[in-house]
């Protein structure tokens, strides 16, 4: 990998010094075709927004994606990682394989935004009837990648290599007891032969036309954890004959909060330890026998990730022992993603492309976020870049922008064209670098 990345940097310098006229023509062509395709991209986005589906249940979403790709002239693979869709554009000329990825699942959120194409979909989730909404912008990701697929097909003669379009299900996490998402796609071989991967995420609090980037870790690793505290049940009036798992759990929860504040070198990276759910007891006058604690851990480098995992286990066990209770600690438990890591050498080599696509003044270095992304599984296989694309109206203050994963989430569709253009230009420029 180091050899290939060194070659990227050298080829980048050659590309940007030796072919300015050809580059200018390329960017103008991409912009022209993006303008022509913009309304179709918006129409695609509105369709997927109106008819969202949950993780590993994106059956109709996948059918629509496959239908649109076939109409463009692609041969399509379906059923990858349950409902994933993949298409390949072969230029017929030697060159690298560039993968472009979009996630396709919605969330169990009931939409409250007054739109003509607002979701009215409901379904069963975790035993309850819930609304379904694209409350994180995956509908825009599908639309932008379809737009890129359409334009790259039209520009096929200018390519050198192959483009693999990956429409990935279950980024938000597979249902309990199921596999899914990027990790399952990797297991099923979707990254075989791929040289590099690019992905985007819409941002509701970033101005339209803006792209945010960061070398290194841009999104956190996530580890879900579970602690089962086992005590001895008794009548609430006689606590001295119990081993109280509720009091023990309270002590454990407070102990967990000292991991970040007292054990981690926070001047290096941020981290989060959150307790999200506590379950135990049946009524006011019974001390129960068990309490379950469930939460999430976030970290931005692997050493810190391992340190937090160890500390959760150690603190739970030692605090429980001091209370005469027992614990079972599972970390990770369920969903766990690596750090979303932008290879610095690749970031440096592709930064001119990003600036040429959006305008240098619209490309911003950002800080890492403690949200997580399973795009990171693709980046463990090959070098990759993950960028944020603005979806906020410029006249809306950032602190008033609706948050992701909320019923109020919405974006300004004029930002989609920027995403389409940067996906295309990253693909073509990377191919050109590797062909020099």
TIFI-504618 format. One record per residue (C-alpha): y, z, x; residue number from 1. Coordinates in pm, 1 decimal. Each point is the difference from the previous one (the first is absolute). Layout:
BEGIN
Y, Z, X, NUM .
...
END
This chain:
BEGIN
0.0, 0.0, 0.0, 1 .
246.5, 81.6, 279.7, 2 .
-49.5, -345.5, 150.9, 3 .
67.5, -170.7, -332.2, 4 .
309.9, 209.7, -66.7, 5 .
138.1, -74.8, 345.5, 6 .
-46.1, -367.5, -76.4, 7 .
186.5, 48.2, -327.4, 8 .
301.8, 138.0, 183.5, 9 .
3.4, -286.2, 252.1, 10 .
-41.6, -263.3, -268.9, 11 .
272.9, 163.2, -206.5, 12 .
249.7, -49.3, 282.2, 13 .
-102.1, -364.4, 34.8, 14 .
23.2, -60.7, -372.4, 15 .
350.1, 135.6, -40.8, 16 .
146.2, -163.4, 309.9, 17 .
-161.7, -343.6, -6.7, 18 .
-1.4, -107.1, -363.0, 19 .
322.5, 105.8, -177.2, 20 .
45.2, -328.7, -188.9, 21 .
-358.1, -4.6, -125.8, 22 .
30.6, 364.1, -100.5, 23 .
321.0, -64.0, -191.7, 24 .
-166.8, -283.6, -190.0, 25 .
-295.3, 222.4, -82.1, 26 .
213.1, 283.4, -136.5, 27 .
207.3, -241.9, -206.1, 28 .
-313.8, -157.4, -146.1, 29 .
-147.4, 340.6, -83.8, 30 .
324.3, 111.4, -163.2, 31 .
22.6, -321.4, -202.9, 32 .
-358.0, 27.4, -123.3, 33 .
43.3, 371.4, -72.8, 34 .
303.4, -76.6, -214.5, 35 .
-203.2, -258.1, -191.0, 36 .
-288.4, 244.7, -48.0, 37 .
205.1, 312.5, -76.8, 38 .
-20.7, -19.6, -378.1, 39 .
-374.4, -54.9, 8.0, 40 .
-37.7, 305.4, 225.7, 41 .
203.5, 203.0, -249.1, 42 .
-211.6, -131.1, -289.3, 43 .
-318.1, 98.9, 183.6, 44 .
142.6, 343.6, 64.5, 45 .
86.1, 49.2, -366.9, 46 .
-346.7, -101.6, -114.0, 47 .
-172.8, 243.4, 233.5, 48 .
249.0, 270.8, -92.2, 49 .
-72.1, -40.3, -370.5, 50 .
-377.3, 10.1, 45.4, 51 .
-79.8, 256.9, 272.6, 52 .
-348.0, 131.7, 77.2, 53 .
-118.6, 307.8, 185.7, 54 .
-178.8, 10.6, 336.1, 55 .
-338.2, -178.4, 9.4, 56 .
65.5, -115.5, -357.9, 57 .
232.9, -292.6, 82.2, 58 .
-230.0, -250.6, -174.4, 59 .
259.2, -208.2, -185.9, 60 .
249.8, 33.5, 284.6, 61 .
-256.8, -151.2, 236.1, 62 .
-79.5, -280.8, -245.1, 63 .
367.6, -92.0, -26.5, 64 .
48.1, 6.0, 378.4, 65 .
-306.9, -220.4, 49.0, 66 .
118.7, -241.0, -268.5, 67 .
342.5, -39.1, 160.8, 68 .
-147.5, -50.0, 347.5, 69 .
-242.8, -263.4, -126.7, 70 .
290.3, -181.7, -166.3, 71 .
163.1, -18.8, 344.3, 72 .
-312.8, -161.6, 140.2, 73 .
-167.6, 298.7, 161.3, 74 .
-367.8, 85.4, 3.6, 75 .
-19.9, 361.8, -106.0, 76 .
-235.1, 289.5, 68.1, 77 .
-15.8, 270.6, -265.8, 78 .
-186.5, 327.3, -46.5, 79 .
83.0, 129.9, 348.1, 80 .
13.5, 381.6, -5.9, 81 .
-65.2, -26.3, -374.5, 82 .
309.0, -192.8, -114.0, 83 .
162.1, -135.3, 315.9, 84 .
100.1, -364.5, 37.3, 85 .
19.4, -197.1, 325.6, 86 .
107.5, -356.7, 74.9, 87 .
27.9, -182.5, 332.7, 88 .
240.7, -276.5, 100.0, 89 .
-141.6, -206.1, 288.4, 90 .
257.5, -217.9, 175.2, 91 .
-275.6, -199.7, 167.7, 92 .
161.9, 70.1, 336.1, 93 .
-99.5, 264.7, 255.4, 94 .
188.8, 325.7, -13.0, 95 .
-21.5, 364.5, -102.9, 96 .
-111.6, 142.8, -332.5, 97 .
288.8, 181.4, -167.5, 98 .
-81.0, 235.6, -288.5, 99 .
256.7, 80.1, -270.0, 100 .
-77.2, 282.9, -239.6, 101 .
118.0, 120.3, -342.2, 102 .
-136.4, 296.2, -197.4, 103 .
-63.5, -62.2, -369.6, 104 .
-67.4, 329.2, -185.5, 105 .
219.7, 195.0, -238.7, 106 .
33.2, 373.4, -65.2, 107 .
-79.2, 239.2, -288.0, 108 .
368.7, 25.6, -95.1, 109 .
154.7, -68.7, -342.4, 110 .
299.9, -230.1, 42.1, 111 .
337.3, 110.2, -137.3, 112 .
210.8, -295.6, 118.9, 113 .
141.0, -221.7, -277.1, 114 .
-115.1, -344.7, 114.6, 115 .
-116.9, -301.8, -197.1, 116 .
-309.2, 0.9, 219.8, 117 .
-54.5, 377.9, 11.7, 118 .
-361.5, 112.3, 7.7, 119 .
-154.4, 115.0, -328.3, 120 .
-344.9, 31.5, 156.0, 121 .
-201.0, 318.6, -48.8, 122 .
-342.6, 91.9, 130.0, 123 .
-222.4, 296.6, 78.4, 124 .
52.6, 171.5, 331.7, 125 .
-166.9, 321.1, 114.4, 126 .
-111.8, 75.3, -354.1, 127 .
344.6, -49.3, -159.2, 128 .
176.9, -287.4, -172.5, 129 .
290.2, -111.6, 219.8, 130 .
256.7, -272.8, 30.0, 131 .
-33.5, -248.8, 284.4, 132 .
299.1, -127.6, 198.5, 133 .
83.7, -181.7, 321.1, 134 .
204.5, 302.2, 100.9, 135 .
-14.0, -75.3, 373.8, 136 .
83.8, -370.2, 4.7, 137 .
-341.8, -149.9, 62.2, 138 .
84.2, -261.8, -263.4, 139 .
278.6, -119.5, 230.7, 140 .
-238.2, -4.8, 297.0, 141 .
-240.9, -228.8, -187.7, 142 .
283.4, -230.1, -102.5, 143 .
149.5, -20.6, 349.6, 144 .
-337.7, -83.4, 154.9, 145 .
-68.9, -265.1, -263.3, 146 .
342.3, -146.7, 79.2, 147 .
-82.5, -3.9, 370.4, 148 .
-337.0, -162.7, -72.6, 149 .
165.9, -273.1, -204.7, 150 .
262.8, -83.0, 262.0, 151 .
-236.0, 19.6, 297.1, 152 .
-228.8, -244.0, -181.9, 153 .
293.8, -239.0, -26.2, 154 .
74.8, 51.8, 372.0, 155 .
-364.5, -33.3, 108.1, 156 .
76.2, -284.5, 240.7, 157 .
233.3, 225.5, 201.1, 158 .
-261.8, 270.4, 56.9, 159 .
-237.2, 52.8, 291.3, 160 .
-294.0, 220.9, -94.0, 161 .
-101.5, 170.3, -323.0, 162 .
162.7, 232.6, -251.5, 163 .
-213.4, 251.5, -188.8, 164 .
156.6, 130.0, -321.9, 165 .
-141.1, 341.6, -91.5, 166 .
59.3, 140.2, -348.8, 167 .
-129.8, 353.5, 33.8, 168 .
-106.0, 235.5, -281.1, 169 .
12.4, 380.6, -11.2, 170 .
276.8, 73.0, 249.9, 171 .
85.1, 305.8, -210.6, 172 .
-353.6, 129.7, 52.0, 173 .
-334.4, -83.3, -153.7, 174 .
-120.2, 207.0, -297.5, 175 .
-208.2, 306.7, 81.6, 176 .
-344.0, -92.8, 123.0, 177 .
93.9, -361.0, 79.2, 178 .
88.3, -190.0, 315.2, 179 .
290.6, -239.3, 1.5, 180 .
322.1, -122.4, 154.1, 181 .
69.3, -127.5, 349.1, 182 .
-274.1, 210.4, 158.8, 183 .
-263.4, -163.4, -220.0, 184 .
144.7, -346.4, 61.3, 185 .
-30.0, 59.3, 373.8, 186 .
-361.0, 113.7, -43.8, 187 .
-69.5, -323.1, -189.5, 188 .
135.5, -208.3, 287.5, 189 .
338.6, -114.8, -123.3, 190 .
157.0, 43.9, 347.0, 191 .
-264.0, -195.8, 193.0, 192 .
170.2, -266.4, 209.5, 193 .
350.7, 124.0, -86.3, 194 .
249.5, 32.3, 288.3, 195 .
293.3, 174.0, -166.7, 196 .
92.3, 142.0, -341.6, 197 .
336.8, 30.8, -175.3, 198 .
88.2, 197.4, -312.1, 199 .
304.1, 103.0, -202.6, 200 .
96.1, 278.0, -238.3, 201 .
286.9, -21.7, -246.3, 202 .
243.6, 292.9, 19.8, 203 .
192.3, 110.4, -308.1, 204 .
266.2, 184.5, 202.3, 205 .
71.6, -274.2, 257.0, 206 .
257.8, -273.1, -68.0, 207 .
-129.9, -342.2, -99.6, 208 .
7.2, -242.9, 290.5, 209 .
-75.5, 280.9, 245.8, 210 .
-312.9, 44.9, 211.3, 211 .
-84.0, 332.9, 161.6, 212 .
-231.0, 26.0, 299.4, 213 .
-127.0, 255.0, 251.3, 214 .
-218.4, -40.8, 310.5, 215 .
-291.7, 242.4, 20.5, 216 .
-91.2, 219.1, -297.1, 217 .
198.4, -103.0, -308.5, 218 .
-211.6, 171.9, -266.7, 219 .
-206.4, 314.3, 30.1, 220 .
-370.7, 57.9, 17.2, 221 .
-126.8, 174.8, -313.5, 222 .
-288.7, 242.7, -31.9, 223 .
-87.1, 155.6, -332.8, 224 .
-163.5, 340.1, 34.9, 225 .
-190.6, 246.6, -220.5, 226 .
-48.0, 373.5, 46.5, 227 .
-245.0, 184.8, -224.3, 228 .
63.4, 376.2, 12.5, 229 .
-302.1, 208.3, -105.0, 230 .
42.4, 362.6, -104.5, 231 .
-163.3, 249.5, -235.4, 232 .
84.2, 0.9, -369.8, 233 .
103.0, 315.8, -182.7, 234 .
199.6, 132.2, -293.7, 235 .
371.7, -28.3, 71.8, 236 .
38.3, 372.6, -65.1, 237 .
-229.4, 85.2, 293.8, 238 .
113.3, -220.7, 290.3, 239 .
-147.8, 237.7, 260.5, 240 .
-350.9, -116.9, -88.4, 241 .
95.7, -366.5, 38.4, 242 .
58.3, -230.3, 291.3, 243 .
304.8, -170.5, -143.3, 244 .
8.1, -375.8, 74.3, 245 .
341.5, -38.2, -163.5, 246 .
172.2, 246.5, 232.4, 247 .
-197.1, -147.3, 290.6, 248 .
114.0, -350.0, -100.1, 249 .
361.1, 116.0, -11.5, 250 .
-31.6, 131.0, 355.2, 251 .
-163.2, -323.4, 116.2, 252 .
273.7, -210.4, -159.5, 253 .
270.2, 199.1, 175.8, 254 .
-194.2, -25.2, 325.5, 255 .
-24.5, -377.0, -30.0, 256 .
378.3, -23.1, -14.6, 257 .
24.3, 139.9, 352.7, 258 .
-195.5, -291.7, 149.4, 259 .
301.6, -230.0, 0.8, 260 .
266.5, 264.5, 54.8, 261 .
-174.2, 192.3, 278.9, 262 .
-273.0, -210.8, 162.1, 263 .
123.0, -360.6, 22.0, 264 .
249.0, -143.3, 248.4, 265 .
238.7, -128.9, -263.8, 266 .
239.3, -156.1, 249.7, 267 .
-273.9, -262.1, 56.7, 268 .
-89.0, -98.8, -356.2, 269 .
29.5, 122.7, -356.0, 270 .
-300.1, 135.6, -192.4, 271 .
-77.1, 135.5, -345.3, 272 .
-256.2, 245.3, -137.9, 273 .
8.5, 6.9, -380.2, 274 .
-205.4, 188.2, -257.2, 275 .
-9.7, -216.2, -311.5, 276 .
-249.9, 170.8, -227.8, 277 .
-145.6, 349.0, -52.2, 278 .
-279.3, 54.8, -249.7, 279 .
-157.7, 334.9, -84.1, 280 .
-49.4, 256.2, -272.9, 281 .
-42.7, -9.7, -376.1, 282 .
213.6, 282.3, -144.5, 283 .
240.2, 278.9, 87.0, 284 .
-247.0, 288.4, 36.5, 285 .
-273.5, -165.1, 206.0, 286 .
10.6, -33.8, 376.5, 287 .
-198.8, -321.3, 56.8, 288 .
-269.8, -66.8, 254.6, 289 .
151.5, -322.4, 141.1, 290 .
329.2, -178.4, 52.4, 291 .
43.9, -361.6, 110.7, 292 .
298.8, -107.7, 209.6, 293 .
70.5, -371.6, 45.6, 294 .
280.1, -156.0, 201.8, 295 .
119.8, -270.2, 237.8, 296 .
76.8, -11.7, 372.2, 297 .
243.0, -250.7, 156.8, 298 .
43.0, -73.9, 370.9, 299 .
144.8, -273.8, 219.2, 300 .
-228.7, 4.3, 302.9, 301 .
-370.4, 58.4, 42.4, 302 .
27.1, 308.7, 222.9, 303 .
216.6, 175.1, -257.2, 304 .
-238.8, -112.9, -272.5, 305 .
-296.5, 165.9, 173.1, 306 .
205.1, 314.2, 66.7, 307 .
89.0, 37.6, -368.7, 308 .
-359.1, -53.8, -112.4, 309 .
-122.2, 271.6, 237.5, 310 .
274.2, 240.3, -106.4, 311 .
-75.5, -37.5, -370.8, 312 .
-363.8, 89.2, 60.0, 313 .
78.9, 287.1, 238.2, 314 .
261.3, 164.2, -220.2, 315 .
-207.8, -28.9, -317.4, 316 .
-305.5, 150.6, 168.7, 317 .
175.1, 286.0, 178.6, 318 .
217.4, 101.2, -295.8, 319 .
-299.6, -9.6, -234.1, 320 .
-202.4, 213.0, 242.1, 321 .
280.1, 258.5, 7.4, 322 .
-27.5, 25.3, -380.4, 323 .
-382.7, 15.9, -1.4, 324 .
-11.6, -340.4, -168.7, 325 .
-178.7, -316.5, 102.4, 326 .
137.2, -354.1, 16.4, 327 .
-123.7, -355.6, 10.8, 328 .
254.2, -230.0, 166.5, 329 .
-20.5, -378.8, -23.1, 330 .
256.9, -192.2, 202.6, 331 .
22.1, -286.2, -45.0, 332 .
-119.9, 5.2, -358.8, 333 .
26.6, -326.5, -190.4, 334 .
284.8, -231.2, 98.2, 335 .
101.6, -13.2, 364.6, 336 .
200.9, -277.9, 168.0, 337 .
102.3, -40.1, 365.4, 338 .
361.2, -26.7, 114.7, 339 .
161.3, -332.1, -93.5, 340 .
80.0, -105.4, 354.6, 341 .
219.7, -291.4, 103.1, 342 .
-113.1, -109.4, 346.6, 343 .
324.3, 29.1, 204.5, 344 .
-56.2, -318.4, 207.3, 345 .
-66.5, -200.9, -316.2, 346 .
302.5, 156.5, -168.1, 347 .
221.6, -97.3, 291.2, 348 .
-127.4, -357.7, 5.2, 349 .
40.5, -54.8, -376.0, 350 .
334.4, 176.3, -44.5, 351 .
198.7, -323.5, 61.8, 352 .
-197.3, -162.3, -283.0, 353 .
83.6, 285.8, -235.7, 354 .
368.2, -20.2, 94.1, 355 .
7.6, -377.5, -40.1, 356 .
-162.7, 33.5, -342.9, 357 .
233.3, 261.7, -148.2, 358 .
305.4, -14.8, 228.2, 359 .
33.5, 240.2, 292.0, 360 .
248.0, 216.3, -190.1, 361 .
-259.6, 55.1, -275.0, 362 .
-283.3, 117.2, 227.2, 363 .
1.6, 377.3, 46.5, 364 .
-198.5, 231.7, 223.7, 365 .
-135.5, 274.1, -225.6, 366 .
-167.5, 336.9, 40.8, 367 .
-366.4, 59.3, -77.2, 368 .
-92.4, 117.9, -348.3, 369 .
-268.9, 248.8, -98.3, 370 .
-137.4, -227.6, -268.2, 371 .
-325.1, -172.5, 94.6, 372 .
-140.2, -352.8, -19.2, 373 .
-355.2, -126.9, 37.8, 374 .
139.8, -312.5, 167.9, 375 .
-66.8, 221.9, 301.3, 376 .
-371.0, -86.9, -17.5, 377 .
86.6, -365.4, 67.1, 378 .
218.0, 106.6, 294.1, 379 .
-295.3, 184.6, 150.6, 380 .
-177.5, -333.9, 26.0, 381 .
283.2, -219.2, 136.1, 382 .
369.5, 41.9, 90.9, 383 .
215.6, 1.0, -311.5, 384 .
349.0, 56.0, -134.6, 385 .
100.0, 174.9, -320.7, 386 .
358.4, -33.8, -122.6, 387 .
213.4, 128.5, -288.3, 388 .
189.2, -255.9, -210.6, 389 .
302.4, 102.9, -202.5, 390 .
-22.9, 6.9, -378.6, 391 .
311.6, 198.8, -94.7, 392 .
312.9, -155.4, -152.5, 393 .
276.4, 23.0, 259.2, 394 .
240.2, 169.0, -241.9, 395 .
-246.0, 281.3, -81.7, 396 .
32.2, 312.2, 220.2, 397 .
-326.1, 72.0, 182.0, 398 .
-14.6, 354.6, -138.1, 399 .
-1.1, -143.8, -353.5, 400 .
-279.3, -248.4, 64.3, 401 .
-318.0, 66.8, -201.3, 402 .
-281.7, 138.6, 210.7, 403 .
-336.3, -160.7, 64.9, 404 .
-288.4, 135.7, -212.2, 405 .
238.2, 98.9, -280.7, 406 .
33.0, -131.8, -358.9, 407 .
355.4, -116.0, 84.3, 408 .
-100.7, -215.2, 297.6, 409 .
158.9, -345.0, 4.8, 410 .
123.7, -251.0, 253.3, 411 .
254.0, -281.1, 28.3, 412 .
-202.8, -322.1, -2.5, 413 .
255.6, -181.3, 217.5, 414 .
-157.9, 182.9, 294.5, 415 .
-332.0, -183.2, -33.7, 416 .
123.6, -318.1, 167.5, 417 .
66.1, 190.3, 323.3, 418 .
-359.4, 120.5, 1.2, 419 .
-136.7, -348.2, -55.8, 420 .
207.8, -144.3, 283.6, 421 .
-88.9, 266.5, 256.3, 422 .
-373.8, -34.2, -72.5, 423 .
19.5, -375.7, 55.1, 424 .
214.5, 17.7, 313.5, 425 .
-214.1, 271.7, 156.6, 426 .
-303.1, -222.5, -55.3, 427 .
150.3, -317.7, 143.9, 428 .
170.7, 166.1, 295.8, 429 .
-311.4, 194.1, 96.5, 430 .
-199.3, -324.2, -10.7, 431 .
260.1, -170.6, 215.5, 432 .
-9.1, 282.6, 252.9, 433 .
-374.8, -27.2, 37.9, 434 .
12.0, -381.6, 27.7, 435 .
243.7, -3.5, 294.4, 436 .
END
